[in-house]
Amino acid sequence: MGTADTGQTTAVGSYPQGASPFGAHDMAGNVWEWTLTEYESQTSDLTNDRPRVLRGGSWYYFPDRARAAYRHVHGPLSRYVFLGFRVVMTAPVP
């Protein structure tokens, strides 16, 4: 079972003490998060269905894998309760 032994996902922000120095929450342990990066080629080509890098670990996997630096892989058509994504964008320039 996962790092908090909840047996399921948790609401975003449930662990405020785990926020990054930049204020990002839930970077590890809730669900594996999809990235644009292809697992083998390390490119970000969206015109194919090659396996993608997943980051952050999940409550469903081993606790030692619940960290942003760990790479996992799944095909983009995979659907499981332990997979998710994070929408990220740059801040507007004032």
Secondary structure as UniProt FT lines:
FT   TURN            3..4
FT   TURN            12..13
FT   HELIX           16..18
FT   TURN            21..22
FT   STRAND          32..38
FT   TURN            39..41
FT   TURN            46..47
FT   STRAND          52..55
FT   TURN            59..60
FT   HELIX           63..65
FT   TURN            68..69
FT   STRAND          71..74
FT   TURN            76..77
FT   TURN            81..82
FT   STRAND          83..84
//
